Amino acid sequence: MDWLQVHRGAAPLIVALPHGGTDLAGLDAQFVSAWLAQRDADWWIADLYAFVRDQGATTVATTISRSVIDCNRDPSGASLYPGQATTELVPTTTFDGEPLYAGAGPDAAAIAARRAAYFDPYHAALATEIARLRADHPRVVVYDAHSIRSRIPRLFDGDLPQFNIGTNSGQTCAPALAAAIAGACAASGLGHVVNGRFKGGWTTRHYGRPETGVHAVQMELALRGYVTEPDTPGLSNWPAPLHPAPAIAPTLRRVIDAALAFANSGETA
């Protein structure tokens, strides 16, 4: 499965990368526009976090576009944010609400097939790595890495803070871990929030079980921290290239250091 990329490390930290891919899995012709189906990717996210491998972290990534299937949505189809605009397990619109399909989109059978082909293997791999590391460490941190455009009026008002930390309102990790990551972000002088618009997706909510030694946190980055965002993304200017020296890179290193320090510091609780 070339689309599923697992790098194994020995440290008690897993960095999950479910939205960095742009591979449309041969379904290009089904979409209104291939570019539109790729536009909402977490651009350059694997490059931004490549350094974690040198620190012994495990990474689990998919190259499949989130427009094919979103590996960070509840597989039952239930909304993670009831009453708020969001996208589905198999999205039918972009973040801005533009239709991805000319018609109704994939039916139940097609959704089930995509889930079996991509969602289930991705999470099987992630669960395997959690179990492997948990067997050797009393604590394991699952760090779900994301990014998004800074301004998407359909999803949130104004400019998104640079660092958006999600723990499902404190349920998915120990307070000490959330505080350590928030402290690293605060030291940057850039905006940050804990459990704001993004409280953590299905990965964080599903795997975060602090009482069992598995602590999960989502980090949603505003893309302006490492690319120059145009006012209106178009074919000629999007995706913007990764900055050679991203402004947020030193902070991300401190965030990962904080996660590792927490994971290495104590017992299960």
N, C-alpha and C positions, 0 to 999 in steps of 0.2 A: 504494500500500500504506500506508494510514493507520496501520496497526499498527506499522510500522517507521519510526522517527524518527531521522534522521541530521542532526546539526548539524556543519558543517565549520568547522574552525579551521585556522590555519597553524602553530601550535606543534607540536613533536614529541611530543605526548601525546594518547592516545585513552583516554577513559573509557567502558568498556563497561557496559551496564546490562541484563542479560538477564532479571532476575527481578522487576522493579518493576511488571509489568503484572497486571491482574485480568480482562482480557477473556477470556471463555470461548469466544469464536469461534462462538457460536450453538449450543454443545454443552451448554448448561446442563442440559437434561433428561436427559442421559446420566449425570450425576453424582448421587450420593446426596444431596448438598446443594451448592448453588452457593456458599454461604458457606464450607463446608468446602474446596471446591476453590480458594477464593481466600485462605484463612487464612494460608498459608505464603508469601505474597508478601514481597518485600523492601520493606516499607512505607515510603513517602515517600522512597525512595532518590534519585529524580531531583530532588526538591526539595532534598534535602540537598546534592547535588553541583551544583546549578544554577550556582554561582559559577564553576565551571571554564571556562565559556564565555567569561567576561570575561577569562580568562587565556590565551585563544587555543586552548584544547583542543577537540578533536573529541569529540562524544558519539555513541554508537550505542546505541539503546534499542529494546526491543520492549514493546508494551502487552499482548501475549498472556500469559495466565497460565501459570506453570510447570506447572500441572496439565494443561494441554492438551498442551504439549511443553516439555521443559526444554532450553533452548538452551545449557546449560553441562554437558551430559552427553556422553559418548562416543557418537557416532551409531551405532557398531557394537553398542551395548548392553552392552559390557564395563563392569564396575564400576570406578570410579575408586578405590574403597577396599575392596579384597577382604577379606572376613572381617568387615567392619564394616557396621552398618545404614546404608542410604542409600536414595535413591529413584531410579527408572529414567528413561530417556529420555522415556518417556510414563509418568508415575507412576501406580501403582495404589493407593498409600496416601499418607496425610499423613506429616509428619515423626514424628508420634506413633504411626504404625502403623495408623491408622483407615482402613478401605477407602473409596476414592473412588467405586467402582462397586458396584452391587448384585450384579453377576455377575463374570465373569472380566476384564472390561475390554476395551479395544480389541484387535482381532486384528492380525496382521502387516500386512494391507493398510491398515488404518486408521492404524497407526503410520507406515507408509511415506508415506501421504497427508499426514499432519500434518508429517512431516519435510520433504517437498517444498514444502509451503505456507508453512512458518514457519522451521524450523531452517535450511534451506539458504539462503533469501534473507537471513536475519539474518547468517549467517557470510560470505556473498558480499559483503555491504555492509561488514562489518568488515575482510575481506581487502582490499577495494578501498581503504579508507581507510588501512590500513597501507602498501600499495604507494604510494599517492599521497604520503604524508608521508615515506616512506623514500626516495623519489626526490629529496627536497629536503633531507634531514637524514641525517647519518651514524648517528645513533641515534634510535630511536623507542621510547617506553614505552607499553605497553598495560596499563592499570590496570583490572582487572576488579572492579567495585564491587558488594558484597553486604551483606546484613544478615540477622540471624536472632534469634529469641527467645533470651534469656539462659539459659533452663533448658529443655532437652529431654532427659530421661533416656534415651530410646531412642537418642539420637545421641551423647551425651557426659555425663560425670559432673559434677555440681555446676554452678556458674556459669561460663559461658564468659568468658574474658578480654574486655575491652572491644574491643581491637584484635587481629585474627587475620590475620597476614600469611602468605601462601602463595607459595612459589616452587618447589614440587615438590622440596623438599630441596636447593635451590640450583641446580637445572638450568635454570630459565627466565629468569634475569636475572643480571647481574653482582653479585658480593657487595657492591660499593659502593652499589648502588641499594637492596638489601635493608637494609643497615646504615643508610643515610640515612633510610629510611622508619621503621625500628625506632627510630632515635634521636629522630625527631619524636614518635613515640608514647610513648616512655619519658619524654620531657620533660613530658608531660601529668600524670604521677603516677598514671595509670590503668593497669590491667593490660594487658599485651600479650604476644604470643608469636609466634615465627616458626616456621612449619612444625609447628604443633601438630596439633589435630584436623583442621584444614582446611589442606591443603597446596597448594591450587589445583585448580580444576576443569578441564574439558576446554579451555576458552578459554585459560587460562594455559599449560597443558601443550602445546597444539597450536601456539600462535603464538610462545611464548617460545623464541627462537633467538638467544642473545646473540652467537654467532659471526657472525651475519648482520646485526647491528645492531638486532634487535628484542628488547626486554627486556620480559617480562611478569610481572606480580605481581597476586595476588588480595588484596583486603582484605575480610574478613568482620567486620562490626561487630555487637556485641551491641546489640540494639535499645534497651536501657535508657539508652544514651547520648543518645537524642533523643526517646524517648517514655516515658510512665509505663506500665510493663508490669503488667498484672494477674496475680495468682497463677494464675488459670485463664482463658484467653481464651474469651469467649463472645459470643453475638450482641449482647448489651447493652453490651459493653465493648471489643470488638475489631473493627477496628483502633483503637488509641489514637491520639489526634491528635498531630501533630508539635508538639514544643515550639516556642514562638515564638523562643527563643534557645537552641538545643541546646548542652548542655555540651561536646560534642565538636567543635563547629563550628570553633573556633580551631585545634584539633589537625589537623583534616582540611585546613585551609588550609595548615598547615605541611607536611603530608604531600604535598600536591599541589605545593607550592613545591619540596620536595626532589626529587620526580620530574622536574619541569621542569628544575631545576638540573642533575641528572644527565644528562638527555637533551641539554641544550645544552652540555655540558662537554667533549666529546671525540669521539674517533673510534669506529669500530665496536666494538672489543673492550672 
